[in-house]
Structures are given as structure tokens and as C-alpha cells.
Amino acid sequence: MTEHDAVPGTPSRRTLLRGAAATGAMALGFGALDGFVRAANAAPPADATARPGKGGYGRLRPVTRRDPVTGYSQELHLPDGFDFALLGLAGTAMDDGHTTPLGHDGMAAFRGPRGSYRLVRNHEERTGSSEVTPSGDEADRYDSLGGGGTTTLQVGFRHGAPELEGVWTSLAGTIVNCAGGPTPWGSWLSCEETTAGTHGGWEREHGYVFEVDASADSAVAATPLPALGRFVHEAVAVDHRTGIVYLTEDQNTAGFYRFVPHRRNDLSAGTLQMLAISDAPGYDTRTGQEQGESLAVEWVDIAEPDPATAEIDPLAVYRQGLASGAATFARLEGCWWGNQAVYLVSTNGGDIGEGQIWEYRPHPGRDGGTLSLVYESFDRAVLSFPDNITVSPKGTLLVCEDTGRSNPQLLGVTTDGETFPFCVDPSNDEWCGATFSHDGKVLFANLQGSTSGDPRDPDVPGRTVAIWGPWQHGAL
């Protein structure tokens, strides 16, 4: 993730979200946004934190666990009854003989063999081209200098706790693999958050999305998908009904994109488009928005998704959309498919620059939809710089907080707009890659650690945590 720059703006009238957590939220559909809207129209409460029985899980208490491989000690603050384990720290040896790369970031969980879980995990490796330690085998690298990519972890759940069964390189030779997203056909789309290239000392151009088969037991062919655009990618979400891919861009002036493939499940060819607000060309979403208001959406084509000027002008794709009337967002980061909609995060959008959460709900078929602001932070003590996002099995949003303040948290946002802290990291590291297992038993997430340096001796190791406990007691 890049440095935070608050977006200036004049505050406008707002209402704060409130309301009790919905029960039976498994099948939310349009009811999810209805809950946010009802909450947005209510008077602000003195304390908008969801309490036990109303979405939250109650008071957090410190839990300390050690990594069984390195002895690294981690403290997290979790609700009563919850526990966690550390898995696959940066700097540790993997089964393929390579060192686990730096910068644990975006991630998704998949069903694994013999009752296990498979995690495909990004590495936001930012060491410069002259000093980087390349990842994986040379024959598997997209760029022979690239130190990022993905690793795949196989995790069992035996003896009452998750156990790491294996870990290996699954994508090699890419750089700054920030977030991405799972596909309904069982792969992970890994995004490069940079448009660096040969002018910066790399051997190939960067700024692409790569597909990683979650079932692969070794590194996949590192094949870029230029039709999905060359820009400062952050995350993707796939509409399970249509196969359309939605993409976020992490720039201070950013676009929200969709890729309509010519053939379902084949991302090699299709049309890249950028979101525009109907009858409002050049609409700016960064400030002055009303929670709960639905904006009609249309999509404008991007003529050159892979512009030759992208390295010197990282906004080359965005400028094409803007010229056609597309909308501007502030630093779009995480996005996730759930409740028949895409939830996307603007990390420093809003009137005080502390973050927005948007919902894009596509119309049936491939034309249009609605965009709604479902949450905006008005108090950095509640939410500061939201980043990655996921949707729980019950339809509740879980937001990874970036390092905008001390003690970053995993924050729940119920469908009725209540927020509740679920997990706090007192070591002040950045939360990334939150994802639930297919059976809802385990929440996996990453603490990013160092993103540059020697992966064999990281200043702060990235680490994956597996959290489990009495999920039935709250909204997650």
C-alpha cells in the first residue's frame, strides 16, 4: 500500500450509521443495503459499537502465541473463546527450498485436498531492482529479478487447531503483489500495485494481473493478463453469476473498473471499462457524499488497457476513462464479492479523509447497476484507513485497517451499520488479506511485516494468522 495523502474537501451534512445487527443474515441480497440505509437515516447513537447479541463479540482480551518454527511471539486482542495460530512467517524455509518472501498481503482461502484448506497469499515485495532477492525458480519467474508473487499454504485443522501442512511458491518473478481476489472457478487473481518496468531496472514491464490455480502444487506459468489493464492495481472481485471481473486502483485519483470477458472463465480477452455515474460526467466520489443514496451507474470503454506510456504515467488508463466522463475515487483498495454485490474500499476517502466503504450492485445481466456509500468514517478512533475487505459467511463486512493509527484492527460492520472491533494488533502492523474458510470455521488474515530488504532476515516478518472460536455468538 502506498503512503496516505488525505483528500481535501468541504464537509457536508452526514448521518452516522446505527441500528441493531441483523439476524439470519445468510441470505441478505438487497436487504444488506436496506439495512445500511436504515442505519444511515437514524440519529447517531452515543456509542455505535455493536455489543454481544447485537453483532459484536464483547470485550477483547490479550492472547499470545508463538510460531512453532521460529519461536516468534505474537500478541493479539480477541474476544473470549477465540484463539489463533501463526503460519508461514516471512524468512522461513518453504517445502520447495525457497525462502518465504516479504510483505504478506492479499489472500484467499480455498477448499483443499483431504479436508484441508488452501491459502494463496500475495507478497508485496518492494525492494528495488538492484537489491531484490528473486522469488522461486528462475525458470518460473515472469521477470528474472522479481522478488514478489504468491505462495500457497496447505492448512489442516486437526487436534482442535490449524496446522501448516505445506507451503510453496505458486507465482514467481512479479513485484509489489498487493491484493487480488478469488474466482468462482478456483483460482486467485494476483495484482501488481505498480507500473514499473525496464526504465526502473526491471527486465520486463509490470502493472498486470496474474492468475494462480489454487490447486497447483508448484509454481504456475507466470502469464500476465494485459486485457485487465496496466495500472496501479489493488484488488479484484468476480461476479459469480456473470464472470465479470471488478478491479480497484490505488491512486489518489482512482478509477473503479470492470472487465467483461469474451468467454466466461477466460480472462485473456475482453473489454475493460471504467465506472461512470449516469448523467453526471466526471463525478467525484471523494467527499461530499450521502450515505445510503443510490447512484445510477454506466460503464465507459477503455480503448487502450495496456498503454505503452504506463511506466512514466501510471494514470494512463484512468485518464482515458476520465476523458469519457468516468467517476473519480480516492485510493481504492480492497474489494470483495458478497451479498450479490461488490464491496469496495476507499482508504482515505470521505470528508475527514479516514475512509469510505462503497457497494456496487450490478443489475441482472451485464448493463448498469447502482453505487451506494454504505459507510464513511467520521472518527479515526472507530475506523482509520480501511484497506482489504471480506464478507463473512453471514454477510457481515470485515475490514482490515491499515496503519493510520496505533493498534490497527479487524473491524466488523454489520448489515445494520453497527461497527465492532473483532481483533486488535498491539504491534502496530498492517492487517491484510482477511478471508474465511469455505466451512466458516477459520478466519485467516495477514500481518504484513517488512516489504523490503533481505527475505532471509526480515526486520519484521510478515505472518499469517488463523483465528477460530465461537463464531455463532456474533455477526461474523
Stockholm file with secondary structure:
# STOCKHOLM 1.0

chainA/1-476         MTEHDAVPGTPSRRTLLRGAAATGAMALGFGALDGFVRAANAAPPADATARPGKGGYGRLRPVTRRDPVTGYSQELHLPDGFDFALLGLAGTAMDDGHTTPLGHDGMAAFRGPRGSYRLVRNHEERTGSSEVTPSGDEADRYDSLGGGGTTTLQVGFRHGAPELEGVWTSLAGTIVNCAGGPTPWGSWLSCEETTAGTHGGWEREHGYVFEVDASADSAVAATPLPALGRFVHEAVAVDHRTGIVYLTEDQNTAGFYRFVPHRRNDLSAGTLQMLAISDAPGYDTRTGQEQGESLAVEWVDIAEPDPATAEIDPLAVYRQGLASGAATFARLEGCWWGNQAVYLVSTNGGDIGEGQIWEYRPHPGRDGGTLSLVYESFDRAVLSFPDNITVSPKGTLLVCEDTGRSNPQLLGVTTDGETFPFCVDPSNDEWCGATFSHDGKVLFANLQGSTSGDPRDPDVPGRTVAIWGPWQHGAL
#=GR chainA/1-476 SS CCCCCCCCCCCCCCCCCCCCCCSSTTSCTHHHHHHHHHHHTSCCCSCCBCCBTTTBCCCEEEEEEECTTTCCEEEEEEETTCEEEEECCTTSBCTTSCBCCSCEEEEEEEECGGGCEEEEEEECCCCCTTTCCCCSCGGGBSSTTCCCEEEEEEEEEETTEEEEEEEEEEEESCCCEEEEEECTTSEEEEEESCCCCGGGTCSSCCCCEEEEETTCSSCCCCCBCGGGCCSCEEEEEECTTTCCEEEEECSSSBCEEEEEEEETTEEEEEEEEEEEETTCTTCBCSSSCCTTCEEEEEEEECSCSSCTTTTTCTTHHHHHHHHTTCCBBSCEEEEEEETTEEEEEETTCSTTSSCEEEEEEECSSSSCEEEEEEEECSCTTTCCSEEEEEECTTSCEEEEECSSSSSCEEEEECTTSCEEEEEECTTCCCEEEEEECTTSSEEEEEECCCCSSCTTSCSSCCEEEEEESCGGGSCC
#=GC SS_cons         CCCCCCCCCCCCCCCCCCCCCCSSTTSCTHHHHHHHHHHHTSCCCSCCBCCBTTTBCCCEEEEEEECTTTCCEEEEEEETTCEEEEECCTTSBCTTSCBCCSCEEEEEEEECGGGCEEEEEEECCCCCTTTCCCCSCGGGBSSTTCCCEEEEEEEEEETTEEEEEEEEEEEESCCCEEEEEECTTSEEEEEESCCCCGGGTCSSCCCCEEEEETTCSSCCCCCBCGGGCCSCEEEEEECTTTCCEEEEECSSSBCEEEEEEEETTEEEEEEEEEEEETTCTTCBCSSSCCTTCEEEEEEEECSCSSCTTTTTCTTHHHHHHHHTTCCBBSCEEEEEEETTEEEEEETTCSTTSSCEEEEEEECSSSSCEEEEEEEECSCTTTCCSEEEEEECTTSCEEEEECSSSSSCEEEEECTTSCEEEEEECTTCCCEEEEEECTTSSEEEEEECCCCSSCTTSCSSCCEEEEEESCGGGSCC
//
